Amino acid sequence: MASSQRSRSSTLFCAFLTLLNDRLSESLIFPLLPFLLASFSNDGRIIGLLAGSYALAQFGFTPLIGALSDHYGRKPVIAGCVAGSVLGLGLFALTLSIDWASVAWVSGSSLPLGLLFLGRLIDGVSGGTAATASAVLADITPPERRAKAFGLIGVAFGLGFILGPAMGGLLGRINVMLPLLIAVAIAVLNLLLVVGVLPETHPPQARLPLPRKRDLQPFSPLARVLRDPRVRRLCSAFFLFFLGFSGFTAVLVLYFKQAFDWGPGLAGAAFLVVGVVATVVQGGLIGPLVKRLGEWRLSLAGLGFVIAGCLLIAVAAPATAKVLVFSGVALLALGTGLVTPCLRALVSRRLNDAGQGAALGSLQGLQSLAGFIGPPLAGLVYETISWKSPFWLGITLMAGVVLLVAGGLPGQAGPRAEVT
């Protein structure tokens, strides 16, 4: 009995660390990206493409990773994914640490940027760690206790969003490369624990055959869910929301750096505010608010907060930047913390049990696709129109989302049907 308890505890710890590493590596590096790339490029289009490349790789390979874990087991897939994260982050760090100006045959070439993109793509391809670690939790937990076990996912993600910017901002003041090296070290520790401690939780008798190749390509499920009249409007709203949100957040730190001359400390502090507010909303407030107001009203309220946050950031001037920007990012975090779970819940409530998995999986696909398109689009308008244009574009897209959600759900009279 004691041995079984120890095994469960070690499995929970490995799954938790894997989930934490998945968020921490991103939240450590993302607020520092323009500072890390300063010697390579300050072009918003390059930063947008670099931010979007991770989402593109994740979008293309997540279905395959899920199928591999069902067929071969969780441990080898998680180990492979974390090893890919170590390789991708390591290549990214190595590329940034080399003095390319002293390498004569590389001078003026695009090789360093190519290696940075390769590192991000490798990290994105192996980005199925969160889904597979969640499957580990489901494997070792009875159905009636899974909600509590899945709470670890929210705790790990919230902790990652709080610790990452805090550590990145603090360590970035010492040396901008230090947070990246810490991210690599955490990934290596994660890999060692997965290989040495994590047991296999998916027994051979429960393994599934590999699906056909055409069932693994990511576009067919998206097309099916967007054709479904019950959820078409809401899924379109979900996609547009993340198209705008991923876009203006991708250029946010570059905007802070160029418009207000902020360094890593202030940029990291802004993202720390995002992490704290989002954790409080999704960890404690969302349940009581849904019971009181319902998902429909909360979605609209959250969209209002996001629009207000974008507006504050767009109108900020150097003299008012700290007050307006920190207020703006707090509103963005509050709004996103309301919109994301509420839109997912509205989609879920429109479907019967048989359609839940496919539809909710398609929402993740739509989010990843938006995460690929949004950052390069924002980078393009940032460079060709104005530094503030990604925020105005975001406001426009959010207004479109409001119209889709506020128009009522297909087949229903209006918001009353959605209030719990």
N, C-alpha and C positions, 0 to 999 in steps of 0.2 A: 504493500500500500504506500509506504514511504517512498519507495523507488519510483512508483508510478507518479506520485505527487511531484517528486523532483524532476522527472522527465517532462511533466506538463509545465512546470515552472520554467525550465530551461527553454522549452519550445515557445512559450509565451514571450520570454525575454528576447529570444532570437527574432521572432516575428515583430516584436515592438521595435527593436533596434533597426531592423530592415525598413520598417515604415518610417522611423525617425530619420534614418540616413537618406531615404528617398526625398524627403522634404528639406532636410538640413543642407544637403549639398547644393540644392537650388537656391535656398534663401540666404546662404552664406555668400554665394557668388553673384547672384543677380543684381543686388544693389551696387556692386562694385564693377560691373561689366564695363561701363565707359572708362573708368580709371584703369582697369586692366588692359584695355585695348588702346589706350591713349597713344602708344608708340606705333600702332598699326593703322588705326583709322578713328576719326571722330565723326564719320558719316552715319547719319541716322539710318540710311538704307542698309548699310552693312550690319549695324547692330540689330536692326529689325529682322534681317534674314538669318542672322546667327541665332536670335531668340526663337524664330519660327522653325528652324531646322530640327530642333529637338522634338517639337510637337509633330512635325511631319513624320519623322522616323517612328515615333511612338504610335501615331495613327496607323501607319502601315504594318507594324509588327505586333501590336498588342493582341489581335485575334490569334496569331500563330503561337505566341507565348502561352496564352491560356490553354490552347489545345495541347501543346507539348506537356504542360503540367498535368493535364488530365490523363495523358497517355503514358508518360515516363515517370511521373511522380513529382512531388513538390520540391524536394531537396536539390536534385540536379539542376532544375530550372532556376530556382532562386540562386544557387551557387553560380550558374552561368550568367545570370543577369547582374549579380553584384560584381562578378569578375569583369563584365563589360563596363560597369560603372567605374571600376578602378582603372581600367584601360583608357576609357574616354576622358575621365578627369585627369589622369596622369599625362596623357598626350597633350591635353589643354594646358596643364601646368608647365610641362617641359617646353612647349612651344613658346609660352610667354616668358620663360626664364632665359632663353637663349638670346644673346646679343646678335641679332641677325645682321646688323649694319657692318659687323666685323667679318661676316662670311661673304667673301667677294663674289662668289658665283651665284649667291642668292639675292644680292643687292638689287632692289627694284623689281624683284619677281613677286608673284602672288603665292609662293609656296607657304609662307607662314600663315596667311589667312586660310589657305586650303587645309592646312593641318588643324587649325582651330575649328573649321567647319567639320572636318572628319571626326575630331574628338567629340563635338556636340552630337553628331549623327550616331556615333557608337554608343554614347550615353543614352540617346533617345531609343535606339533599337533595343537596348537592354533595360528600358524603363518599365518593364512589366513586373518589377519587384513588388509594388504595392498590391496589385491584383493577386499575385501568387501568395504573398504573405497573408492577405485576407482569406484566401482559400485554406491556408494552414489553420487559421483561427476557426473556420467553419468545420474543418476535419476533426478537431480535437474537442469541440464543444457541442453538447446536445442542443437540438433546435430551440428548446424553451429557454436556453441561457445564452443564445448567440447575440441577442441585442446588447447584453452587458459586455460580452467579449469584443464585439465590434466597437464598443466605446473606446477601446484601445486605439483604434484607427484615428478617431477624432483627437484623442489626447496626444498621439504621436505627431499628427499633422500640426495641431495647435502649438505644441512645444517646439517643433521645427521652425514654424513661422515666427516664434518669439525669440528663440535662441540664435537662429541664423543671422538676422539683421543686427542683433545686439553684439554678437561675436564679430561679425564682419565689420561693423562700424568701429568697434574698439580696436581690433587687431589691424584693420586697414589704416588706422592712424600711425601705427608703428611701421608697417610695411604692407603695401597693397597686395603683395603675393602671399602673405602669411595666411589669410583665410582660405585661399585655394589649397595650400599645402595641408591645412587642417582638414579640409573636406576630403582630400585624398587619403589622409591617415584614418579618418573615420570609416571610409569605404573599405580600406584594407582590414581594419579591425572587424567590420561587419562580415567580410568574406571569411576570415579565420574562424569566427564563431559559427557561421553557417556550415562550413566544412567540418569543423571539429565537434560541434555540440548539437546542432539541429538534427533531430531524428526524421525519418521519412514518415509522414502522416497520412499518405494516400496509399492504402494497401493495394497489392497487385490485383485482387479480385474486384476492386472498384475502378480499375483503369478502363478508359474508353479508347476505341480505335481513333486514329487520326482522321479528321474530316477530309472531304475532297478539296482539292486546291481552290476550286471556285467558291467554296464555302468559307475560305479563309481571307478572301479579298474584302477590304473594309467598306466598299461603296454600296454593295447590294443591300445590307441591312439599313443603311441610311436612306436609300431610295424607298425601301418598303415602308419605313416609319413616316417618311414625309408624304407618302401617298395615302396614309391612313387618315380619313376625315376626322376621326375622333381626336387625334393629337397633332395634326398637321400644323395648325396655327401655333400651338404651344411649342412644338419642336422648332419651328422657324424662329419664334421669339428667343428660344434658348440659344440657337446658333448666332443670331444677330447680337444678343447680349455679349457673348464671349468674343465675337468678332471685334466689337468696340472695346471691351474691357482688356483683352489681351493686347490690343493695338496700343492704346495710350499708356498702359503700364510698361510696355517694352521700351518706350522712349522716355519714360518718366525721369530716370536718373540722369540721362543725357541732358534733358531739359533743365534739371536742377543745376547741373554742372555748368552749362553754357549760359543760362539766363540769370542765375543768381550766384555763380561762382562758389557753389557748395562743394565741400570735400566729402570723403567717404564717411566721416562721422555723422554729419547732418543727413546725408542720404540714407545711411543705415538706420538712424533714429526715426526717419519717416516710415520706413518699412517695419520697424519695431512697433510703431503705433498701429499699423495695419494688422500685425500679428496679434497684438493684445486685444484689439476691438473685435476682430473676427473670431477669436477663441471665446471671448465672453458671449458674443451673440450666438454662435453655433453650439457652444458648450452648455449654456445655461438659460438663455433668453428665448430661444426659438420655440421650444415646446410650449411654455405658458402663453406666448404671443399667438401661436397658431390656435390654441384652444379658445383664446379670447376673440381673435379677429378673423381667423381663417387664412388659408394660403393665398386666395385671390387678392384680398386687400393688402396682405403683407407684401406680395409681389409688387403691386403698384407703389406701395410706400417705399420699398427698397429701391425701385427704379428712380423715384423722386430723390432719394438720398444720393444715388450715384450721379444723377444729373447735377445736383447741387454741388457735389464734390468736384466734378469736372469744371464747373463754372468758377468756383473759388480758385482752383489752380490756374485756370486760363486768364483770370483777371489780376492775378498776383503780380506785383511789381517788386523790385529788389528791396524797397523800404518796408513792404508789408508781407514779404515772402514767408517768413517763419510762421506768423499767425495764420495767414490764409492757407498755406500749403499744409500745415499740420492739421488744421480744421478740415481741409478738403480730403486728405487721405483718410482721416477718421470717418468721414461721411461715406467715402468709397467703400471702406471695410464694412461699415454698418450695412450699407445697401447691398453689397455682394453677399454678406452673411445671411440676409433675408431672402434675396432673390433666388440664389442657387438651390437651396433645399426646397423652397416653396414651388418653384417651377417643376422640379423633379417630382414632387408629391402630386401636383396637379396632373402631370402626365400619367403617373402611376394610377391615380384614381379614375382615369378615363378608360382603363383597360381591365380586362379580366385577368385572372391569375396566369393563364396560359401565355399571355403576351407580355408579362412583366419583364422577364429577363432580357428578351430581345430588345424591347423598347428602351429600357434603362441602359443597356449596353450601348445602344445606338446614340443615346444622349452623350455618353462618354466619347464616342466617335465624333459626334458633332462638335463637342468641346475641343477635341484635339485638332480637328480640321480648322476650326476657327482660330485656334492657337497658332496654326501654321500661316494662315492667310493674313490675320490681323496685324502682327508685328511688321512684316515687310510693307504692308499698305500704309501703316502709320509712319514708318521710316521714310517712305516715298513722299508723303504729304509734308512731313517735317522738313525735309530738305528742299522740296520744290515750291512749297507755298509759304509756310512760316513755322516757327517753333511751336506756336500755340495751336496750329491747325489740327493735330491729332485729338486734342481735347474737344474742339468744336465738332469734329467728325464723330467723336464718341457721343457727344450730346445728341447729335442728329440720329445716330443709330439707336440710342436709348429711347428717343421719342418714338421711333418706329416700333420698338418693343412694347412701349406703353400702349400704342394703338392696337397691336396684335392681342395683348392681354386684356386691355380694357374693353375691347369689342365684344366680350363675352365668349364663352367656349362653344364650339360647334354643337348644336343640338340642345343647348341649355339656355334658359332665359336670362341669366346674368349671374351676378356674384353670389346671390343667396344660395345657389346650389353648391357653392364651394365652401361656405362657412361651416366650420365644425362646431 
